[in-house]
Amino acid sequence: MMQIIKNESIDQIKARIRQQTSKTSDPLVESRVTNIIKTVREKGDIALKTYAEEFDHVSLDELKVSAEQIDLAVKNVDPAVIRALEKAAVNIRSFHQLEIQQSFENSPRSGVIRGTKVTPLSAVGIYVPGGTAAYPSSVLMNALPAKIAGVKNIIMVTPPQKNGLNDAVLVAARIAGIDSIYQVGGAQAIAALAYGTESIPQVDKITGPGNAYVATAKRAVFGQVAIDMIAGPSEIGILADESARAKDVAADLLSQAEHDSNARAILITNSEKLAQAVSDEVNVQLSTLPRAAIARDAIDNNGFIYLVDTIDNMIDLMNAVAPEHLEIQLENASDYINKIQNAGSVFLGKYASEPLGDYLAGPNHILPTGGTARFSSALGVWDFQKRIQYLYYSKDALLDDVNDVTVLAREEGLEGHARAIEIRQS
């Protein structure tokens, strides 16, 4: 049963939430990642193949996945899965097309032109996890916004598997138009993308979630390349009142709990009846869930039901949680969207179940976790574009601004700045 927290003040609950989301690093993981990155930089492909044997127990002759391997995957995958992936791709494209940023230019006065040129990144690396589950949906979510942004070279890395890469992952890569795929995972994959090897080209940005080693490696190479975010365990927050069905709420909480034993599942409600019913229903549904062991660990360690008195307090607390996924299962759910300040992706109403966003609807499922939705956003086209500012001044326009620029330059003690402006008066 999920733990029900009641009779605590809002401030006490917020303190509990802050403690749950506080970031700690693992020195042992950091040390291992540092060594892996150093070895990949020094030894390149040899290091990647050695690590594949050590960590993945796979011996590789070639790191790159061939077109023939992808052709075979297409033949092996159930046509219904291919149709679903293609439908998802259509929806993801139609949603992310709306995010395209435009260059702009304006002239605030005669002789002055200011502007910004929007341009795509040249090369992007996307990390697709292997491990306990394969995620073809993550391939689409990473690659399609990059394609829409105009990225010319999209490189996918994914851990090698004893029985070969997941066929659906390879099919999704073809649907998304990924340019090349390499069988390499973990921190070594991040190092290869950041610095390049004989086989794998260096990229400008790395996106996609992974385990603690991947996250730590992304943090370590940031600055050498850009990254999307440091992804943590999956999480869901649900705001629900007595109008919600306990079965629906419990199922949605478990949809994230089954990802990872460290996943977070949080319900905030003003209904004690619903709180108890959801706690009971989670137990019932766990008994038949194939990934019950993982989900039960998540529920036991990071599953909470907070019982508060008003909807305003419910929303205040959820903004403090800043969840990756937020479901609003309240009467007239759409009325509350403007009160939500912190969330990765919001699902409105009892029928907008979170898995719609994971797979098919179109909004991205690569989202900020661990409370970072307070200051970051879902992956989008904007993550694969950069902006170049430009400025033009005529001589007359410069003369109008000479005094103000030189006054500010000398106030900051930068005489060279002032002289660079004044020398143009003659």
C-alpha positions in Angstrom: 0.0 0.0 0.0 1.1 3.5 -0.7 2.0 5.7 2.3 -0.6 8.3 3.0 0.7 11.5 4.5 -1.9 13.6 6.3 -2.1 16.1 9.2 1.1 17.8 8.1 1.4 21.5 7.3 2.1 22.6 3.7 5.6 23.8 4.9 6.3 20.3 6.4 5.3 18.6 3.2 7.4 21.0 1.1 10.4 20.2 3.3 9.8 16.5 2.7 9.6 17.0 -1.0 12.8 19.0 -1.1 14.6 16.2 0.8 13.3 13.7 -1.7 14.6 15.6 -4.7 17.9 16.7 -3.2 20.8 15.8 -5.6 23.6 13.6 -4.4 26.5 12.3 -6.5 28.2 8.9 -6.2 31.9 9.4 -5.9 32.6 5.8 -7.1 30.4 6.3 -10.2 32.2 9.7 -10.9 35.6 8.1 -10.5 34.7 5.2 -12.9 33.2 7.6 -15.4 36.3 9.8 -15.4 38.5 6.8 -16.1 36.2 5.6 -18.9 36.2 9.0 -20.6 40.0 9.2 -20.4 40.4 5.7 -21.8 38.0 6.4 -24.7 39.9 9.6 -25.6 43.2 7.8 -25.6 42.2 4.4 -27.2 39.1 5.2 -29.3 37.4 2.2 -30.9 39.6 -0.3 -29.1 38.3 1.0 -25.8 34.7 0.9 -27.0 35.0 -2.8 -28.0 36.8 -3.7 -24.8 34.1 -2.0 -22.7 31.4 -3.9 -24.7 33.0 -7.1 -23.7 33.4 -6.0 -20.1 30.1 -4.4 -19.4 27.7 -5.8 -22.0 29.4 -9.2 -22.5 29.3 -8.8 -26.2 32.2 -9.2 -28.6 31.9 -6.8 -31.5 33.8 -6.8 -34.9 32.0 -3.7 -36.0 30.6 -0.9 -34.0 28.4 0.5 -36.8 25.0 -1.1 -37.5 24.7 -2.0 -41.2 21.8 -1.3 -43.5 21.3 -5.0 -43.9 20.8 -5.4 -40.1 18.1 -2.7 -40.2 16.5 -4.4 -43.3 16.3 -7.6 -41.3 14.8 -5.8 -38.3 12.0 -4.4 -40.5 11.1 -8.0 -41.6 11.2 -9.2 -38.0 8.9 -6.6 -36.4 5.2 -7.1 -36.2 3.5 -4.9 -38.8 1.2 -3.6 -36.1 4.2 -2.2 -34.3 5.5 -0.6 -37.4 2.1 1.0 -38.1 2.0 2.3 -34.5 5.5 3.8 -34.8 4.6 5.4 -38.1 1.5 6.9 -36.6 3.4 8.2 -33.6 6.0 9.7 -35.9 3.2 11.6 -37.8 1.9 13.0 -34.5 5.4 13.9 -33.2 6.2 15.7 -36.4 3.0 17.7 -36.5 3.4 18.8 -32.9 7.1 19.8 -33.1 6.6 21.6 -36.4 4.9 24.3 -34.3 8.2 24.9 -32.4 10.3 26.0 -35.3 12.0 29.3 -34.4 12.3 32.0 -37.0 15.2 34.4 -37.7 14.3 38.1 -37.2 15.6 41.5 -38.0 14.5 45.0 -37.1 15.7 48.6 -37.5 14.9 50.7 -34.4 16.1 53.9 -36.1 17.9 55.0 -39.2 21.3 53.5 -39.7 20.9 50.6 -37.2 20.0 47.0 -38.0 19.7 44.3 -35.4 18.9 40.7 -35.9 19.2 37.1 -35.0 19.9 34.2 -37.4 18.5 30.8 -36.4 20.6 27.9 -37.6 20.6 24.2 -36.9 23.3 22.3 -35.1 25.5 20.4 -37.5 25.7 17.0 -35.7 23.7 15.5 -32.8 24.2 12.3 -30.9 21.2 10.6 -29.3 21.5 8.0 -26.6 18.9 5.2 -26.6 18.9 3.0 -23.4 19.1 -0.7 -23.5 19.0 -2.6 -20.2 15.8 -3.9 -18.7 13.6 -2.5 -21.5 14.0 -1.2 -25.0 12.5 2.2 -26.0 11.8 2.7 -29.7 9.6 5.6 -28.7 12.7 7.4 -27.4 14.3 7.1 -30.8 11.4 9.1 -32.4 11.2 11.6 -29.5 15.0 12.4 -29.8 15.4 12.3 -33.6 12.3 13.8 -35.1 12.7 17.3 -33.4 16.3 17.3 -34.6 15.2 16.5 -38.1 12.7 19.3 -38.1 15.3 21.7 -36.8 17.5 20.8 -39.8 20.3 18.8 -38.2 22.2 17.2 -41.1 23.9 14.3 -39.1 22.0 12.4 -36.4 24.0 9.7 -34.8 22.4 7.1 -32.5 24.2 5.1 -29.9 22.6 2.2 -28.0 24.2 -0.6 -25.8 25.0 -3.8 -27.6 22.9 -6.9 -26.7 23.9 -10.5 -26.5 21.1 -11.4 -28.9 21.4 -8.4 -31.1 19.9 -5.0 -30.9 16.1 -4.6 -30.4 14.4 -4.8 -33.8 11.8 -2.2 -33.0 14.5 0.3 -32.0 16.2 -0.2 -35.4 12.9 0.2 -37.2 12.2 3.4 -35.3 15.6 4.7 -36.2 14.8 4.1 -39.9 11.4 5.8 -39.6 13.0 8.8 -37.9 15.7 9.1 -40.6 18.7 8.6 -38.3 21.9 8.8 -40.3 24.1 6.2 -38.5 23.8 3.8 -35.5 26.5 2.5 -33.3 26.5 -0.4 -30.8 28.0 1.3 -27.8 26.4 2.2 -24.5 27.1 3.7 -21.1 29.6 6.4 -20.2 31.9 5.2 -23.1 29.1 6.1 -25.6 28.9 9.6 -24.2 32.7 10.0 -24.4 32.8 8.7 -28.0 30.1 11.3 -29.0 31.8 14.1 -27.1 35.4 13.6 -28.4 35.0 11.3 -31.4 36.8 8.0 -32.2 38.0 6.4 -35.4 34.4 5.2 -36.2 32.2 7.7 -34.3 32.3 11.4 -35.3 32.3 14.1 -32.7 28.9 15.8 -32.3 27.7 19.2 -31.1 25.1 18.0 -28.7 24.1 14.8 -26.9 20.5 14.1 -25.9 18.5 11.2 -24.5 18.2 9.5 -21.0 20.3 6.8 -19.5 21.5 5.3 -16.2 23.6 6.9 -13.5 26.8 6.3 -15.6 25.3 8.0 -18.7 24.0 10.9 -16.6 27.3 11.4 -14.9 29.2 11.2 -18.2 26.9 13.8 -19.7 27.6 16.1 -16.8 31.4 15.5 -17.2 31.5 16.3 -21.0 29.2 19.3 -20.8 31.2 22.3 -22.1 33.0 20.1 -24.6 29.5 19.5 -26.1 26.0 20.6 -25.2 23.6 18.3 -23.5 19.8 18.3 -23.2 19.6 17.6 -19.4 20.7 15.3 -16.7 17.8 12.8 -16.6 16.9 11.1 -13.4 14.4 8.3 -12.6 10.9 8.6 -14.1 8.2 10.4 -12.1 4.6 11.2 -12.1 2.5 13.6 -10.0 -1.3 13.4 -10.0 -3.7 16.0 -8.8 -7.1 14.3 -8.2 -10.3 15.0 -6.3 -13.3 12.8 -5.5 -14.4 12.9 -9.2 -11.4 10.7 -10.1 -11.5 6.9 -10.4 -9.2 5.1 -8.0 -8.5 2.4 -10.7 -7.4 5.0 -13.2 -5.2 6.9 -10.7 -3.5 3.7 -9.5 -2.8 2.5 -13.0 -1.2 5.8 -14.0 1.0 5.8 -10.9 2.2 2.3 -11.7 2.8 3.3 -15.3 5.8 5.2 -14.1 6.7 3.1 -11.1 7.4 0.1 -13.5 10.2 2.1 -15.2 12.7 2.0 -12.4 12.9 1.0 -8.7 13.9 4.7 -8.1 10.9 6.1 -9.9 8.6 8.5 -8.0 4.8 8.3 -8.0 3.0 11.0 -6.1 -0.7 11.7 -5.6 -2.0 14.9 -4.1 -5.7 15.0 -3.2 -8.2 16.6 -1.0 -10.3 13.4 -0.7 -9.4 10.9 2.0 -11.7 8.4 0.4 -9.8 8.6 -2.8 -6.5 8.4 -1.1 -7.3 5.2 0.7 -9.0 3.7 -2.4 -5.9 4.5 -4.6 -3.6 3.0 -2.0 -5.6 -0.2 -1.9 -5.9 -0.3 -5.7 -2.2 0.0 -6.3 -1.7 -3.2 -4.2 -4.4 -5.0 -6.3 -2.9 -4.0 -9.6 0.7 -4.8 -8.5 -0.3 -8.4 -8.1 -0.7 -8.9 -11.8 1.9 -6.4 -13.2 4.8 -8.2 -15.0 7.3 -5.7 -13.7 5.8 -5.9 -10.2 9.2 -6.3 -8.4 10.5 -3.0 -9.9 7.2 -1.2 -9.4 6.8 -2.3 -5.8 10.3 -1.1 -4.9 9.4 2.3 -6.5 6.1 2.5 -4.6 7.6 1.4 -1.3 10.5 3.8 -1.5 9.2 6.8 -3.5 5.4 6.5 -3.6 3.4 9.0 -1.5 -0.1 10.2 -1.2 -0.4 13.7 0.2 -3.8 14.6 1.7 -4.5 18.3 2.0 -7.5 20.4 2.4 -8.0 22.6 -0.7 -7.3 22.5 -4.4 -5.2 25.6 -4.1 -2.9 23.8 -1.6 -2.8 20.8 -3.9 -1.5 22.9 -6.8 0.9 24.8 -4.6 2.4 21.5 -3.4 2.6 20.0 -6.9 4.4 23.1 -8.1 7.0 22.4 -5.4 7.2 18.8 -6.7 7.8 20.1 -10.3 7.1 16.6 -11.7 8.3 15.2 -15.0 4.7 14.1 -15.8 1.7 15.9 -14.2 -1.9 14.6 -14.5 -4.8 16.8 -13.5 -7.7 14.5 -12.7 -10.0 17.2 -11.3 -13.4 18.4 -12.3 -13.0 20.9 -15.2 -9.3 20.0 -15.4 -8.5 22.5 -18.1 -9.4 25.4 -15.8 -6.2 24.7 -13.8 -3.5 24.7 -16.5 -2.7 28.4 -15.9 -2.0 27.7 -12.2 0.7 25.1 -13.1 4.1 26.7 -12.9 6.4 23.7 -12.8 5.9 20.5 -14.7 7.6 18.8 -17.7 4.4 17.8 -19.4 0.8 18.1 -18.3 -2.1 15.7 -19.0 -5.6 17.2 -18.6 -8.6 15.2 -17.6 -9.3 11.6 -16.7 -8.8 10.3 -20.3 -5.4 12.0 -20.9 -3.4 9.1 -19.4 0.3 9.6 -19.2 1.3 6.8 -21.6 -0.4 8.7 -24.4 2.4 11.2 -24.1 5.0 8.4 -23.9 4.1 6.9 -27.2 1.6 8.5 -29.5 0.1 11.9 -29.0 3.0 14.1 -30.2 4.4 16.1 -27.2 7.9 15.0 -26.3 8.5 12.4 -23.6 12.1 13.5 -22.9 11.3 15.7 -19.9 13.0 17.3 -16.9 13.1 15.2 -13.8 14.0 15.5 -10.1 12.4 18.9 -9.7 14.3 20.5 -12.6 11.0 21.4 -14.3 11.4 24.5 -12.1 13.9 25.8 -14.6 13.9 23.6 -17.7 11.6 22.2 -20.3 10.7 19.3 -22.5 13.0 18.4 -25.4 12.0 20.3 -28.5 13.1 21.7 -31.9 14.7 24.6 -30.0 17.2 22.2 -28.5 18.7 21.5 -31.9 18.9 25.1 -33.1 21.3 27.9 -32.1 21.0 31.7 -32.6 23.6 34.0 -34.0 23.0 37.7 -33.3 24.1 40.4 -35.7 24.3 44.2 -35.7 24.9 47.0 -38.3 25.6 50.7 -37.6 26.0 53.5 -40.1 28.5 56.2 -39.2 25.8 58.7 -38.3 24.2 56.2 -36.0 27.5 55.5 -34.3 28.1 59.2 -33.8 24.7 59.5 -32.0 25.8 56.8 -29.5 29.5 57.6 -29.0 29.2 59.5 -25.7 26.9 56.9 -24.0 29.1 54.0 -25.0 32.4 55.6 -24.0 30.9 56.8 -20.6 29.9 53.2 -19.8 33.2 51.8 -21.0 35.2 54.1 -18.8 32.9 53.5 -15.9 33.9 49.8 -16.2 37.6 50.8 -16.5 37.9 49.6 -20.1 39.7 52.4 -21.9 40.3 50.2 -25.0 36.6 49.8 -25.5 36.1 53.6 -25.4 38.9 54.2 -27.8 37.6 51.6 -30.3 34.4 53.7 -30.5 36.0 57.2 -30.5 38.5 56.3 -33.2 35.7 56.0 -35.7 34.6 59.6 -35.3 37.3 60.8 -37.6 
